[in-house]
Each structure stands twice: as structure tokens, then as C-alpha cells.
Amino acid sequence: MDKLDDQSKKKLLTLPQVVGVGYGFKEVKGIKTDQEAIVVLVTIKLPPEQLTDHELIPKNVYDMITDVIEVGEFQALEVEMLEPLQSRTEKVRPAPPGVSIGHYLITAGTFGAVVYDNSTGQPMILSNNHVLANTTNGNDERASINDRIYQPGPLDFVRVDLGYAARQYIIACLKRFVNLADYPEINVVDCAIGEPLENSMIVPDILEIGLVQGVTTPALNMAVKKSGRTTGLTFGEIIVLDALVDVHYGAGRTLRFDHQIITTKMSSGGDSGSLLLDHNNLAVGLLFAGSDSITVHNPIQDVLDLLSVNFG
């Protein structure tokens, strides 16, 4: 399937209610077909009579049909008021990927994986920028290198240990992050790494999944899984690739991401930072956002390349 060119994706995103554009297989009455399509993701499907001719999503773009899917709004999945799995929100040493973690100024997200610095071999904690680096663009003073990172994330230890010295929960310091650029600039990843205070404080086995066995290329219909703070071990399927999406980050801030992986719903608030893997434990993506019906992930190879890390 040929990828949709950037200008066509951007043009479709200017239409009312459109929050994402990618490619996948067309659905008919909720049943997936084997017909390739340009998938247009909308907050809500409106009847054609409520739209002008200029606002209608075309039935074809170039020689490909379009398929419109209602998904709601995309949100970066920092924690929401949803009861998490208790074992994943407690202090754990050594801490495995899949548990609560967070920069000292956020609520909580997920420790995604252990990765290794390409130059030094130092083990690092992988998660999102908005989990480990407070959604920084690199110039806004929202985060700085060596900022403290807690496990569990601040919300989770404050809930159970109000007033207790926070120092005991520090697990790492912020080491590197990829800046999150504001619209109209386009992002590819929402990622960061933290260096543990001591290597013995973390282990690489992902909770309920095990060791990462390498990296693989995402494919439509691929069965995938993740292990996260809030919803634990969940399973899904890749339904859209090479997606251009607009994601809300709170406080009126919306960021645009390209080349994203979209799966069926696998997450809730607090699962951000979870690693997406196939059934062979090969890494596919890094979870960072979602809606009421789907979940959005960065391509893992882009994450590794931009952070200069590997899975060992």
C-alpha cells in the first residue's frame, strides 16, 4: 500500500472533526475487509447534510477510497481518575517495566522498558517525554536534565503516604528527552529516558510479559500487547499505520504527530510510556495517547534512534 503524501494528510486534517489520517483496511458495518483505504479519524461522524461541499470528506483521494472512523478526541495519557492496579502503583525495588513512574512535577505514567545507551551501555528507563520530562519543548523550563524521577509516580505515593519524605521514592534522574514541538511543527515521538540512581534499582523483565526480544516493523492486523500502570496487561491489534494525528496535552495545548501507529483500545490514563510488543516480545511502539476507542503509539525504531539507545 502506498503511503499518503504529507500534503494530502494535512489537507484532510483541516476538515471539521478530523483528528487523524493514515492508512488501513476499510471497515463495512464494523467488519474489516481486505480493501486498502485511507483512514480518516474523526471526533464524531456528522450526517452529510450538516456539512458543506467543502467540508465533506472525499470518497476517494487519488485512486484510493477513504474510510471514516469515529474515535473521539486524542489525549496524552497521563493519569486520570481511574482506579489503577494496586501492585503497579506501589514502590518496587528492583522496579520492572510496567509499573508507575513519573517526573516530580507530573502525576504518573508507566515505566516502559529498560534500554541501553548506545555509547556507554548504561541501562536506562524508557518512557514518554510527558511522563519523565513534564511535556517539555526544551525551552520552557518545564524540565531539566538531572530532574528527579519517582517510582511510583508522585500521585501514587502521595495517595498512600501523604506527608512522608519523598526522597525514598526517587529512582532515577532525567537523562535525555526529545523536545515536544508546538503546532504547526510536527513531532514523531514523545519519549525520554532516565538514568537509575543505581543499576540494581531496575530489572529489564516487563511485568507479565518478560524480556524484550528485539524490534520488529509494525504491520496492519498485527496482534500486539502492552503492560501498563493503569490497565495492566492488555491485548490489541494494529488498525492504522503512518498516521498524522492531533493530540491534546492539556491547558489548551495540541501537538501534531506523524507516522504514528494506531491500535484498538488498549489503555487508559496512566498507561502512557508502555512498550507495545508483538506476540514474540518484539518491540513495535511506545504508547503515548489515546481516545475512548483507540490507542496511539510512536514507532519504536524512531524512539530508539532519536534517544540513541537500544534493547541490548
C-alpha positions as CSV (number, residue, x, y, z in Angstrom):
1,M,0.0,0.0,0.0
2,D,1.4,3.4,-1.0
3,K,1.7,5.9,1.8
4,L,-0.4,9.1,1.6
5,D,1.7,12.1,0.8
6,D,2.2,14.7,3.6
7,Q,0.2,17.5,1.9
8,S,-2.8,15.3,1.4
9,K,-2.8,14.2,5.0
10,K,-2.5,17.8,6.2
11,K,-5.4,18.9,3.9
12,L,-7.7,16.2,5.3
13,L,-6.8,17.3,8.8
14,T,-8.3,20.8,8.1
15,L,-11.8,19.3,7.6
16,P,-14.3,19.6,10.5
17,Q,-14.0,16.9,13.2
18,V,-10.9,15.3,11.6
19,V,-8.2,14.4,14.2
20,G,-6.1,11.9,12.3
21,V,-5.3,10.4,8.8
22,G,-3.5,7.2,8.0
23,Y,-3.9,4.0,6.0
24,G,-5.5,0.7,6.8
25,F,-8.2,-1.7,5.7
26,K,-11.8,-0.4,5.1
27,E,-14.5,-1.4,7.5
28,V,-18.1,-2.0,6.4
29,K,-20.7,-2.0,9.2
30,G,-18.0,-2.7,11.7
31,I,-16.4,-5.6,9.8
32,K,-12.9,-5.2,8.5
33,T,-12.4,-6.0,4.8
34,D,-9.2,-6.7,2.8
35,Q,-9.7,-3.5,0.8
36,E,-6.9,-0.9,1.3
37,A,-8.1,2.5,2.3
38,I,-7.1,6.0,3.5
39,V,-8.5,6.0,7.1
40,V,-9.8,9.3,8.3
41,L,-10.3,9.5,12.1
42,V,-13.0,11.9,13.3
43,T,-14.2,13.0,16.7
44,I,-17.8,12.4,15.7
45,K,-19.4,11.3,12.4
46,L,-21.7,14.1,11.1
47,P,-24.5,13.5,8.6
48,P,-23.5,14.8,5.1
49,E,-26.4,17.2,5.2
50,Q,-24.8,19.0,8.1
51,L,-21.7,19.7,6.1
52,T,-20.9,22.0,3.1
53,D,-19.4,20.5,-0.1
54,H,-16.0,21.9,1.0
55,E,-16.3,20.2,4.4
56,L,-17.2,16.7,3.2
57,I,-14.5,14.0,3.3
58,P,-13.9,12.9,-0.3
59,K,-14.9,9.3,-1.1
60,N,-11.5,8.9,-2.9
61,V,-8.1,10.5,-2.6
62,Y,-6.1,9.9,-5.8
63,D,-7.0,6.3,-6.6
64,M,-7.7,5.1,-3.0
65,I,-11.1,5.0,-1.2
66,T,-11.5,6.6,2.2
67,D,-12.9,5.1,5.3
68,V,-14.2,7.3,8.1
69,I,-13.9,6.1,11.7
70,E,-15.3,7.9,14.8
71,V,-12.7,7.9,17.6
72,G,-13.4,10.9,19.8
73,E,-10.6,13.2,20.9
74,F,-6.9,12.1,21.3
75,Q,-5.4,12.8,24.7
76,A,-1.9,12.2,26.0
77,L,-2.5,9.5,28.6
78,E,-1.1,10.9,31.8
79,V,-3.1,9.6,34.8
80,E,-6.8,10.2,35.1
81,M,-9.1,9.5,38.0
82,L,-9.4,5.7,37.3
83,E,-8.6,3.1,39.9
84,P,-5.2,1.6,38.9
85,L,-4.0,-1.9,39.6
86,Q,-2.5,-1.6,43.1
87,S,0.5,-3.8,42.6
88,R,1.6,-1.5,39.8
89,T,1.3,1.7,41.8
90,E,3.4,0.6,44.8
91,K,7.1,1.2,45.4
92,V,9.0,-1.7,43.9
93,R,12.8,-2.3,44.1
94,P,14.1,-3.5,41.8
95,A,11.4,-1.9,39.6
96,P,10.2,-3.8,36.5
97,P,8.8,-2.1,33.4
98,G,5.0,-1.9,33.6
99,V,4.8,0.0,36.9
100,S,4.0,3.6,37.9
101,I,6.7,6.2,37.4
102,G,6.9,10.0,36.8
103,H,8.8,13.2,36.8
104,Y,8.5,15.1,40.1
105,L,6.1,17.6,38.6
106,I,3.6,15.2,36.9
107,T,1.0,12.7,38.3
108,A,2.0,9.3,37.0
109,G,2.7,7.3,33.9
110,T,4.3,4.0,33.0
111,F,7.9,2.7,33.1
112,G,8.0,1.3,29.6
113,A,11.2,-0.7,29.2
114,V,14.9,-0.9,30.1
115,V,17.1,0.3,27.3
116,Y,20.9,0.8,27.0
117,D,22.9,3.8,26.0
118,N,24.5,3.3,22.5
119,S,27.8,4.8,23.7
120,T,28.2,3.6,27.2
121,G,25.9,0.6,27.6
122,Q,24.4,2.2,30.7
123,P,20.9,0.8,31.4
124,M,18.2,3.5,31.2
125,I,14.4,3.8,32.0
126,L,12.3,4.4,28.8
127,S,9.0,6.3,28.9
128,N,7.4,9.4,27.3
129,N,8.6,12.9,27.5
130,H,5.3,13.8,29.1
131,V,5.9,11.2,31.8
132,L,9.7,11.7,32.5
133,A,10.2,15.3,31.3
134,N,6.9,17.1,32.0
135,T,6.0,17.7,28.4
136,T,8.9,20.0,27.8
137,N,9.7,21.6,24.4
138,G,13.3,22.1,25.6
139,N,13.0,25.9,26.1
140,D,10.1,26.2,28.6
141,E,11.8,25.3,31.9
142,R,9.2,22.6,32.4
143,A,12.1,20.1,32.9
144,S,15.9,20.0,33.1
145,I,18.5,17.3,32.8
146,N,19.0,15.5,36.2
147,D,15.5,16.3,37.4
148,R,14.3,13.6,39.8
149,I,12.1,10.8,38.7
150,Y,9.9,8.9,41.2
151,Q,8.7,5.3,41.3
152,P,5.8,5.1,41.8
153,G,4.8,8.4,40.2
154,P,4.1,11.3,42.5
155,L,0.3,10.8,42.5
156,D,0.6,7.2,43.7
157,F,2.9,7.7,46.6
158,V,1.1,10.8,47.8
159,R,-2.2,8.9,47.9
160,V,-0.8,6.3,50.2
161,D,2.0,8.1,52.0
162,L,0.8,11.7,52.5
163,G,3.4,13.8,54.3
164,Y,6.1,11.2,54.1
165,A,9.6,12.3,52.8
166,A,9.5,11.9,49.0
167,R,13.2,11.1,48.8
168,Q,12.7,7.4,49.3
169,Y,10.8,7.2,46.0
170,I,13.4,8.7,43.8
171,I,14.6,6.0,41.3
172,A,16.3,8.0,38.5
173,C,17.3,11.3,37.1
174,L,16.3,12.7,33.8
175,K,19.0,11.9,31.2
176,R,17.7,12.7,27.7
177,F,14.5,13.7,26.0
178,V,13.2,14.6,22.5
179,N,11.7,18.0,22.6
180,L,7.9,18.2,22.0
181,A,7.4,20.9,19.3
182,D,4.3,23.0,19.3
183,Y,1.9,23.2,16.4
184,P,2.3,23.7,13.4
185,E,5.6,21.9,13.8
186,I,5.3,18.1,13.5
187,N,6.6,15.6,16.1
188,V,7.4,11.9,15.5
189,V,8.0,10.8,19.1
190,D,7.0,11.6,22.7
191,C,9.9,10.0,24.5
192,A,12.6,10.4,27.2
193,I,15.0,8.3,29.3
194,G,16.0,8.4,32.9
195,E,19.3,7.1,34.4
196,P,18.7,5.0,37.6
197,L,20.5,6.1,40.8
198,E,21.8,2.6,41.0
199,N,21.6,-0.1,38.2
200,S,20.3,-2.6,40.8
201,M,17.2,-0.5,41.2
202,I,15.7,-1.7,37.9
203,V,15.2,-5.0,36.1
204,P,14.5,-5.5,32.3
205,D,11.7,-8.1,32.6
206,I,8.4,-6.3,31.7
207,L,5.7,-7.2,34.3
208,E,3.5,-10.1,33.0
209,I,5.4,-10.1,29.6
210,G,9.1,-10.8,30.2
211,L,12.2,-9.7,28.3
212,V,12.1,-7.7,25.1
213,Q,13.5,-10.0,22.3
214,G,14.3,-7.3,19.7
215,V,12.5,-4.9,17.4
216,T,10.0,-5.6,14.5
217,T,8.3,-3.5,11.9
218,P,4.6,-2.8,12.6
219,A,2.0,-4.2,10.2
220,L,-1.7,-3.9,9.8
221,N,-3.7,-6.6,11.7
222,M,-0.6,-7.4,13.8
223,A,-1.6,-8.7,17.2
224,V,0.0,-6.7,20.0
225,K,0.2,-6.3,23.8
226,K,1.4,-3.9,26.4
227,S,1.9,-3.8,30.2
228,G,0.9,-0.5,31.9
229,R,0.3,1.2,35.2
230,T,-3.5,1.5,35.0
231,T,-4.9,-1.3,32.9
232,G,-2.1,-3.8,33.3
233,L,-1.6,-6.4,30.5
234,T,-3.8,-5.8,27.6
235,F,-4.0,-7.0,24.0
236,G,-5.0,-5.3,20.8
237,E,-4.5,-5.1,17.0
238,I,-2.8,-2.6,14.7
239,I,-5.6,-0.9,12.6
240,V,-3.9,2.2,11.1
241,L,-0.3,3.0,10.1
242,D,1.6,6.1,9.1
243,A,-1.0,8.2,10.8
244,L,-0.9,12.0,11.2
245,V,-2.7,12.9,14.4
246,D,-3.5,15.9,16.6
247,V,-3.2,15.1,20.3
248,H,-4.4,17.2,23.3
249,Y,-1.9,17.7,26.1
250,G,-4.0,19.8,28.4
251,A,-4.0,23.6,29.1
252,G,-5.2,24.2,25.5
253,R,-2.0,22.7,24.0
254,T,-2.5,20.5,20.9
255,L,0.5,18.8,19.3
256,R,0.7,17.1,15.9
257,F,2.5,13.8,15.3
258,D,3.2,12.0,12.0
259,H,4.0,8.3,11.1
260,Q,2.1,7.0,14.2
261,I,0.8,3.5,14.9
262,I,-2.9,3.2,15.9
263,T,-4.3,0.1,17.6
264,T,-7.6,-0.9,19.0
265,K,-8.2,0.5,22.6
266,M,-5.5,-0.9,24.9
267,S,-5.1,1.8,27.5
268,S,-6.4,4.4,29.9
269,G,-4.8,7.4,31.6
270,G,-1.5,6.5,33.3
271,D,-0.6,3.9,30.7
272,S,1.5,6.4,28.8
273,G,5.0,5.1,28.3
274,S,4.1,1.5,28.0
275,L,6.0,-0.6,25.4
276,L,4.0,-2.1,22.5
277,L,5.1,-5.6,21.6
278,D,4.1,-8.4,19.2
279,H,3.4,-12.0,20.4
280,N,7.1,-12.8,20.1
281,N,8.0,-10.0,22.5
282,L,9.5,-7.9,19.7
283,A,9.1,-4.2,20.3
284,V,6.8,-2.3,17.9
285,G,5.9,1.0,19.5
286,L,5.8,3.3,22.5
287,L,2.3,4.1,23.8
288,F,1.6,7.8,24.4
289,A,-2.0,8.8,23.6
290,G,-5.5,7.5,23.0
291,S,-9.2,8.2,22.9
292,D,-12.3,6.3,24.0
293,S,-11.9,3.8,21.3
294,I,-8.3,3.6,20.1
295,T,-4.7,3.9,21.3
296,V,-1.8,5.8,19.6
297,H,1.9,4.7,19.7
298,N,5.2,6.1,18.4
299,P,7.2,3.7,16.1
300,I,9.8,2.2,18.4
301,Q,12.7,2.4,15.9
302,D,12.3,6.2,15.8
303,V,12.3,6.3,19.6
304,L,15.5,4.3,19.8
305,D,17.2,6.2,17.1
306,L,16.4,9.7,18.5
307,L,17.3,8.8,22.1
308,S,20.5,6.8,21.0
309,V,19.6,3.7,22.9
310,N,18.9,0.0,22.2
311,F,17.4,-3.0,23.9
312,G,20.7,-4.8,24.4
